[in-house]
């Protein structure tokens, strides 16, 4: 069982599975009912959970880790109260719909144990279902075909109703889950994006693979300098892509999102083990992905809300439309090129056991759609006018690789001024007059950022632009001036929030000036939320004996903050040693 679950396969690294023990870290969750954060250690107190998340968020990772942990513990002691059984639900697609019932699920549980060489699995399952000694882990409800999914849900609910003492976790893609197990589970949780602490711990698995002139610390700092890419890397799947690319000696993490997508997709489609690729021209596969992405974006409103997947038949039909332009045969090349894109790049995912396909991350779909419209600016504008919400990110990404974005941004400004403001963070070239006009308008709206998360993020994105074009600097200096010199508390609080969204060290320096200001408590909270950037600033206060700074190092919860607290154990002041020891104990209890 240990051998089976200790490795995790990655689509774009078929010959390089990851060691689960090395890469796993405690996921964090949000409770659906009240959006309250819940740590991994806390979920153990719930007997029955439904857990949903985005593609690549770590759902299967969680269940495999639970089984692996049980098996390792079993080697040490025989006192495990529950025996976990991980049942992947996708094989149920092969079962006749009339046979989907409790008895079938019980048989599948037996077969799962048989595959792990579990002795007398049949009698064991029956006996321990009755006793409530099984921990049932049902993985991937979304991979069950929609046609039979209601019957599978009913069978699971019936099983849980009959054997009501057994523990259970059921995982599903967020877009597919319809509160199917509301009567059977205690909580429905969403997997949160990675925190700074989780990102750093996750990246430790690549430490030994770093070239001599690179390190995990350098990668973290590089991501810090590129806040928009940092946001992408909070998804485990996207962080895996970033980490593996960064271990390549010649790879340099680009500054902009558009450049990152351009370079990373080029490597994944072409250079990555290209000797094994049948279609060595990455341009062919890129064109297929562009066509699929544009089709998915255009037809999103016709699909189920939030479900970004495409039916297999549609994918095949759309690929066949584009292949003749690439001098490829629709009859013989459709299946092989689809298979190669899925299995060798990881950019397109096969879900529901091949019934549907989906881009690995929504922004990948938006990027490929933007590149499909590279020379079709007016078409992009019309699409945005018809559905601003659907095309907002695509417009922003388009500005990242287009030449002069002035015309597009000017039109967008008339339709949606916030999107035009956001475009300034990505745009390569735009008229200074237009940029100044937009920035001046939003300076007047800064106070609204207190209650408008999107506006706060927009200020942060524009102000975090480290490229030497002046626009980011203008906005950053405005935020700093507003915090330092404005009398309005509302505007100063909004400045704090916007500065924290930049994820820049210089923003942390500014916020730190107000760390102990009781009239601006938001500055302290914002600094904590900036993670490792704040640690070096809090270090000095902690060394002076500030208990508040030590508590905040605990809240940040990264290896770096723990290192600072460890160092204080050897401080010359005994009281500081004592405070450090108390806070380290709290750190361990919160971060185990």
C-alpha positions in Angstrom: 0.0 0.0 0.0 2.9 2.3 0.8 4.5 1.7 -2.6 1.2 2.3 -4.4 0.4 5.6 -2.8 3.8 7.2 -2.2 4.2 8.4 -5.8 2.1 11.0 -7.6 2.1 11.0 -11.4 2.3 14.4 -13.2 0.9 14.6 -16.7 3.8 16.5 -18.3 6.5 14.4 -16.4 5.5 10.9 -17.3 8.8 9.4 -16.3 9.3 11.5 -13.2 6.6 10.9 -10.5 6.7 13.0 -7.4 7.3 11.6 -3.9 4.0 12.3 -2.1 5.7 12.3 1.3 8.0 15.1 0.1 5.5 17.3 -1.6 2.4 16.9 0.6 1.6 19.7 3.1 -1.5 20.4 5.0 -4.1 21.9 2.8 -6.3 24.7 4.1 -10.1 24.8 3.6 -13.0 27.2 3.6 -16.3 26.1 5.0 -19.0 26.6 2.4 -21.7 27.8 4.8 -19.8 30.8 6.3 -16.5 31.0 4.4 -14.5 30.4 7.6 -11.0 29.0 7.2 -10.3 25.5 8.5 -6.9 23.9 8.9 -6.1 20.3 7.9 -5.7 19.3 11.5 -9.2 20.5 12.3 -10.9 18.3 9.7 -10.0 15.2 11.7 -12.8 16.0 14.1 -15.5 15.7 11.4 -16.6 12.2 10.5 -18.1 13.1 7.1 -17.0 15.7 4.6 -17.5 16.7 1.0 -14.4 18.5 -0.3 -14.4 20.4 -3.6 -11.8 22.4 -5.4 -10.5 23.6 -8.7 -8.5 21.4 -11.1 -5.0 20.9 -9.6 -6.0 22.1 -6.2 -5.0 18.9 -4.4 -8.1 16.8 -3.9 -6.6 13.4 -4.9 -3.4 14.4 -3.2 -5.3 14.8 0.1 -6.9 11.3 -0.1 -3.7 9.6 -1.2 -1.9 11.2 1.7 -4.5 10.0 4.2 -4.0 6.4 3.0 -0.2 6.7 3.0 -0.2 8.1 6.5 -2.4 5.3 7.8 -0.1 2.7 6.2 3.0 4.2 7.7 1.4 4.4 11.1 0.2 0.8 10.7 3.9 -0.3 10.5 4.4 1.2 14.0 1.2 0.2 15.7 -1.9 -1.9 15.2 -4.2 0.5 17.1 -5.5 2.5 14.1 -9.2 3.0 14.8 -10.3 3.3 11.2 -9.1 1.6 8.0 -9.1 3.9 5.0 -10.3 2.6 1.6 -9.6 4.9 -1.4 -12.1 4.3 -4.1 -11.7 6.1 -7.4 -15.2 6.6 -8.8 -14.4 6.9 -12.5 -14.5 3.0 -13.1 -18.2 3.2 -12.3 -18.6 4.6 -15.8 -18.3 1.1 -17.1 -21.1 -0.3 -15.0 -24.7 -0.7 -16.3 -26.8 2.1 -14.8 -29.3 -0.5 -13.3 -26.4 -2.1 -11.3 -25.4 1.1 -9.5 -26.4 0.4 -5.9 -25.1 -0.3 -2.4 -24.0 -3.9 -3.2 -22.0 -2.7 -6.2 -20.2 -0.1 -4.1 -19.4 -2.7 -1.4 -18.0 -5.0 -4.1 -15.8 -2.1 -5.4 -14.5 -1.5 -1.8 -13.6 -5.2 -1.6 -11.8 -4.9 -5.0 -9.9 -1.8 -3.8 -8.5 -3.7 -0.8 -7.8 -6.8 -3.0 -5.5 -4.6 -5.2 -3.6 -3.7 -2.0 -3.2 -7.4 -1.2 -5.4 -7.0 1.9 -6.2 -10.5 3.4 -9.8 -11.7 3.3 -11.0 -8.4 2.0 -14.6 -9.6 1.4 -15.4 -10.6 5.0 -13.4 -7.6 6.3 -15.4 -5.0 4.4 -18.8 -6.5 5.4 -17.8 -6.8 9.1 -16.2 -3.4 9.4 -19.0 -1.6 7.5 -21.4 -2.9 10.2 -19.0 -1.9 13.0 -18.3 1.6 11.5 -14.6 0.9 11.3 -14.0 2.0 7.7 -12.9 5.4 6.5 -14.4 5.6 3.0 -12.5 7.9 0.6 -14.6 8.4 -2.6 -12.4 10.3 -5.1 -13.6 12.2 -8.2 -17.4 12.4 -8.4 -16.8 14.8 -11.3 -15.1 12.0 -13.2 -18.3 10.1 -13.3 -20.3 10.6 -16.5 -23.1 13.1 -16.0 -25.6 10.6 -17.3 -25.0 8.1 -14.5 -23.9 10.6 -11.8 -27.3 10.8 -10.1 -27.4 7.0 -9.6 -23.8 7.0 -8.2 -24.7 9.8 -5.8 -27.8 7.9 -4.7 -25.8 4.7 -4.2 -23.3 6.6 -2.0 -26.0 8.3 0.0 -27.7 5.0 0.5 -24.5 3.3 1.6 -23.7 6.2 4.1 -27.3 6.1 5.4 -27.1 2.3 6.0 -23.6 2.3 7.6 -23.9 5.6 9.4 -21.0 5.0 11.8 -18.4 4.9 9.0 -16.3 8.0 8.3 -16.2 9.4 4.7 -14.6 12.1 2.5 -16.0 12.7 -1.0 -14.1 14.8 -3.5 -15.4 16.6 -6.5 -14.5 19.5 -8.9 -16.1 22.7 -7.7 -17.8 23.4 -11.0 -19.6 20.0 -10.9 -20.6 19.7 -7.3 -24.3 20.4 -6.7 -24.5 19.9 -2.9 -25.2 16.3 -3.7 -24.4 15.0 -0.2 -26.0 17.7 2.0 -27.9 15.1 4.0 -25.0 12.7 4.4 -22.0 15.0 5.4 -21.4 17.3 8.3 -19.5 19.9 6.3 -18.8 20.9 2.7 -15.3 22.4 2.3 -13.5 24.3 -0.4 -9.7 23.8 -0.8 -8.0 27.2 -0.4 -5.3 28.5 -2.6 -1.7 28.1 -1.2 -0.5 30.5 1.4 3.1 31.7 1.5 3.9 29.0 4.0 2.4 26.3 1.9 4.2 27.5 -1.3 7.6 27.4 0.4 7.0 24.0 1.9 5.8 22.6 -1.4 8.8 23.9 -3.2 11.2 22.2 -0.8 10.6 19.0 -2.9 12.6 20.6 -5.7 15.5 21.7 -3.6 17.8 18.9 -4.8 17.0 19.5 -8.4 18.0 23.2 -8.4 21.0 24.1 -10.6 24.0 25.5 -8.6 23.1 29.1 -9.4 19.4 28.8 -8.3 17.6 28.1 -5.1 14.1 27.9 -3.5 14.7 31.2 -1.8 15.6 32.8 -5.2 12.4 31.4 -6.8 10.3 32.7 -3.9 11.9 36.1 -4.3 11.5 36.0 -8.1 7.8 35.3 -7.6 7.6 38.1 -5.1 8.9 40.5 -7.8 6.2 39.2 -10.2 3.0 39.5 -8.2 0.7 38.5 -11.0 2.6 35.3 -11.6 2.7 34.8 -7.8 -1.1 34.7 -7.8 -1.1 31.9 -10.5 1.4 29.9 -8.5 -0.9 29.6 -5.5 -2.6 26.7 -7.4 -0.6 23.5 -6.7 -0.7 22.4 -10.4 0.5 25.8 -11.6 3.2 25.9 -8.9 4.4 22.4 -10.1 4.8 23.8 -13.6 6.6 26.9 -12.3 8.9 24.7 -10.1 9.8 22.3 -12.8 10.5 25.0 -15.4 12.6 26.9 -12.9 14.9 23.9 -12.4 15.9 24.1 -16.0 19.3 26.0 -16.0 18.4 28.3 -18.9 14.9 29.1 -17.7 14.3 32.7 -16.4 10.9 33.5 -15.0 9.4 36.2 -17.1 8.1 39.5 -15.7 4.6 39.5 -17.2 1.8 36.9 -17.2 1.7 36.9 -21.0 5.4 36.3 -21.3 5.2 33.6 -18.7 2.5 31.8 -20.6 4.3 32.2 -23.9 7.6 30.7 -22.6 6.1 28.0 -20.3 3.7 26.7 -22.9 6.4 26.7 -25.5 8.6 24.5 -23.3 5.7 22.2 -22.4 4.5 21.8 -26.0 7.9 21.6 -27.7 11.1 21.3 -25.8 9.9 19.0 -23.0 11.3 15.6 -24.0 10.7 16.5 -27.6 12.3 13.2 -28.8 9.2 11.4 -27.6 6.8 13.8 -29.4 5.1 12.8 -32.6 4.2 16.4 -33.4 7.4 18.2 -33.0 6.1 21.5 -34.3 4.8 23.2 -31.2 3.0 25.7 -33.4 0.6 23.0 -34.5 -0.4 22.0 -31.0 -0.5 25.7 -30.0 -2.9 26.4 -32.9 -5.2 23.5 -31.7 -5.2 24.9 -28.2 -5.9 28.4 -29.4 -8.9 27.2 -31.4 -10.2 25.1 -28.5 -9.8 28.0 -26.0 -11.5 30.5 -28.3 -14.4 28.0 -28.8 -14.7 27.4 -25.0 -14.7 31.2 -24.3 -17.3 31.8 -27.0 -19.6 29.1 -25.8 -19.2 29.5 -22.1 -22.6 31.1 -21.6 -24.2 28.1 -23.3 -22.7 25.7 -20.8 -23.5 25.1 -17.2 -22.4 28.0 -15.1 -18.8 27.7 -13.8 -18.3 24.4 -15.8 -15.4 25.1 -18.1 -15.2 21.7 -19.6 -15.9 20.7 -23.3 -17.6 17.4 -24.3 -15.2 15.0 -26.0 -17.3 15.0 -29.2 -17.0 18.8 -29.4 -13.3 18.7 -28.8 -12.8 16.2 -31.7 -15.1 18.2 -34.0 -13.2 21.5 -33.3 -9.7 19.9 -33.7 -10.8 18.4 -37.1 -11.8 21.9 -38.2 -8.4 23.4 -37.7 -6.1 20.5 -38.8 -6.4 21.1 -42.6 -5.0 24.6 -42.1 -2.0 22.9 -40.5 -1.5 20.5 -43.4 -2.6 17.6 -41.1 -5.2 15.0 -41.8 -8.4 15.2 -39.6 -9.0 11.5 -40.1 -5.6 10.3 -38.9 -4.2 13.1 -36.8 -7.0 14.2 -34.5 -6.7 11.5 -31.9 -2.9 11.4 -31.8 -2.4 15.2 -31.5 -5.1 15.4 -28.7 -3.5 12.5 -26.9 0.0 14.1 -27.1 -1.3 17.5 -25.9 -3.0 15.9 -22.9 -0.3 13.4 -21.9 2.8 15.3 -22.7 2.0 18.9 -21.9 -0.5 18.9 -19.1 -2.1 22.0 -20.5 -5.3 20.3 -21.4 -6.8 17.8 -18.9 -8.9 14.7 -19.6 -11.8 14.6 -17.1 -14.8 12.4 -16.5 -12.6 9.6 -18.0 -12.4 11.2 -21.4 -16.0 12.3 -21.7 -14.9 15.9 -21.2 -11.7 18.0 -21.5 -10.7 21.2 -19.7 -7.7 23.5 -19.6 -5.5 22.9 -16.6 -6.2 26.4 -15.3 -8.8 29.0 -16.4 -6.1 31.6 -17.2 -4.5 29.1 -19.6 -7.7 29.0 -21.5 -8.0 32.8 -21.4 -4.3 33.2 -22.6 -4.8 30.9 -25.6 -8.0 32.7 -26.5 -6.1 36.0 -26.3 -3.4 34.7 -28.6 -6.0 33.4 -31.0 -7.2 37.0 -31.3 -3.8 38.6 -31.5 -4.5 40.3 -34.8 -8.3 40.5 -34.4 -8.6 43.4 -32.0 -12.1 44.5 -33.1 -13.4 40.9 -32.6 -12.0 40.9 -29.0 -13.7 44.3 -28.3 -17.0 43.0 -29.6 -16.7 39.9 -27.4 -16.0 42.0 -24.4 -18.9 44.3 -25.0 -21.2 41.3 -25.2 -19.9 39.6 -22.1 -17.5 41.7 -20.0 -17.2 39.2 -17.2 -16.2 36.3 -19.5 -13.6 38.3 -21.5 -12.1 40.6 -18.8 -9.0 38.5 -18.2 -8.5 37.7 -21.9 -8.5 41.4 -22.6 -5.9 42.0 -20.0 -3.7 39.2 -21.2 -4.1 40.5 -24.8 -2.6 43.8 -23.7 0.4 42.0 -22.4 1.6 40.8 -25.8 -0.1 43.3 -28.2 2.0 46.1 -29.6 0.1 49.3 -28.8 -3.0 48.7 -26.7 -4.2 52.3 -26.7 -7.2 51.8 -29.0 -8.5 48.7 -27.2 -8.0 50.2 -23.7 -9.8 53.5 -24.8 -12.8 51.5 -26.0 -12.8 49.3 -22.9 -12.6 52.5 -20.8 -15.9 53.6 -22.1 -17.5 50.2 -21.4 -15.8 49.3 -18.1 -13.4 51.7 -16.5 -12.1 49.2 -13.9 -11.0 46.8 -16.6 -9.3 49.6 -18.4 -7.4 50.5 -15.2 -6.4 46.8 -14.7 -5.2 46.7 -18.3 -2.5 49.2 -17.4 -0.8 46.5 -15.3 -0.4 44.2 -18.3 -0.1 46.6 -21.3 3.2 46.8 -23.1 2.4 50.1 -24.7 -0.3 52.7 -24.2 -0.7 56.4 -24.7 0.6 58.3 -21.7 -2.3 60.7 -22.0 -4.9 57.9 -21.8 -3.0 56.2 -19.0 -2.9 59.4 -17.0 -6.6 60.0 -17.5 -7.5 56.6 -16.2 -5.2 56.8 -13.2 -6.5 60.2 -12.2 -10.1 58.9 -12.3 -9.2 56.0 -10.0 -7.2 58.2 -7.6 -10.6 59.7 -6.8 -12.1 56.3 -6.2 -9.4 55.0 -3.8 -11.7 55.0 -0.7 -14.0 52.6 -2.4 -11.3 49.9 -2.3 -12.1 49.3 1.4 -15.3 47.6 0.4 -14.5 46.6 -3.2 -12.0 43.7 -3.3 -11.7 43.9 -7.1 -10.7 47.6 -6.9 -8.1 46.9 -4.2 -6.6 44.2 -6.4 -6.6 46.5 -9.4 -4.7 49.2 -7.5 -2.3 46.5 -6.2 -1.8 45.0 -9.7 -1.0 48.4 -11.4 1.2 49.6 -8.5 3.2 46.3 -8.5 4.2 46.7 -12.1 8.0 46.7 -11.7 8.8 47.4 -15.4 10.3 50.8 -16.1 7.3 52.5 -17.8 6.3 54.9 -15.0 2.6 54.0 -14.6 3.2 51.6 -11.7 5.5 54.0 -10.0 2.9 56.8 -10.3 0.2 54.7 -8.6 2.6 53.3 -6.0 3.7 56.8 -5.0 0.1 58.0 -4.9 -0.8 55.2 -2.5 2.2 55.9 -0.3 1.4 59.6 -0.2 -2.3 58.9 0.6 -1.3 56.7 3.6 1.3 59.2 4.9 -0.4 62.5 4.4 -4.2 62.2 3.9 -6.4 63.0 6.9 -9.3 60.7 5.9 -9.0 57.4 7.8 -11.1 55.7 5.1 -8.6 56.7 2.4 -5.6 55.7 4.5 -7.2 52.3 5.2 -7.8 51.8 1.5 -4.1 52.7 0.8 -3.0 50.0 3.3 -5.2 47.4 1.6 -4.0 48.4 -1.9 -0.3 48.4 -0.9 -0.6 45.0 0.6 -2.0 43.7 -2.7 1.2 44.6 -4.5 3.2 42.0 -2.6 6.3 44.2 -3.0 9.0 44.5 -0.2 8.9 48.3 -0.5 5.1 48.2 0.3 5.9 46.1 3.4 8.5 48.7 4.4 5.8 51.4 4.2 3.2 49.4 6.1 5.7 48.5 8.8 6.0 52.2 9.8 2.4 51.9 11.0 2.7 48.4 12.6 2.2 49.7 16.2 -0.2 52.5 15.3 -3.4 51.6 17.2 -5.4 54.1 15.0 -4.4 52.1 11.9 -4.7 48.5 13.0 -5.3 47.5 9.4 -1.6 48.0 8.6 -0.6 45.3 11.0 -3.1 42.8 9.6 -2.1 43.7 6.1 1.6 43.1 6.9 0.9 39.7 8.4 -1.0 38.7 5.2 2.1 39.6 3.1 3.8 36.5 4.6 7.5 36.1 4.3 8.0 39.7 3.1 7.1 40.8 6.6 9.3 38.4 8.6 12.6 40.3 8.2 10.8 43.5 9.4 9.2 41.8 12.4 12.6 40.2 13.3 14.0 43.4 14.8 10.9 44.0 17.0 10.9 40.3 18.2 14.6 40.6 19.1 13.7 43.6 21.3 11.1 41.5 23.1 7.9 42.4 21.3 5.4 39.7 22.2 3.1 41.1 19.5 5.8 40.6 16.8 6.4 37.1 18.0 2.7 36.2 17.8 2.5 37.6 14.3 5.5 35.5 13.3 3.5 32.5 14.5 0.5 33.7 12.4 2.7 34.0 9.3 3.7 30.4 9.9 6.5 30.0 7.3 9.9 28.2 7.8 11.5 31.6 7.8 9.3 32.9 10.7 10.0 29.7 12.6 13.7 30.2 12.0 13.5 33.7 13.6 11.7 32.3 16.7 14.2 29.4 17.0 17.0 32.0 17.0 15.4 33.8 19.9 15.7 30.7 22.1 19.4 31.7 22.4 18.8 35.4 23.2 20.8 36.9 26.0 17.5 38.0 27.7 15.8 35.2 29.6 12.4 36.7 29.2 12.8 36.9 25.5 13.9 33.2 25.5 10.7 32.3 27.5 8.4 34.2 25.1 10.1 32.6 22.1 9.6 29.1 23.6 5.9 29.8 24.2 5.4 31.1 20.7 7.3 28.2 19.2 5.0 25.8 21.0 2.0 27.7 19.6 3.7 27.6 16.1 4.0 23.8 16.2 0.4 23.3 17.4 -0.9 25.5 14.6 1.3 24.2 11.8 1.5 20.4 12.4 
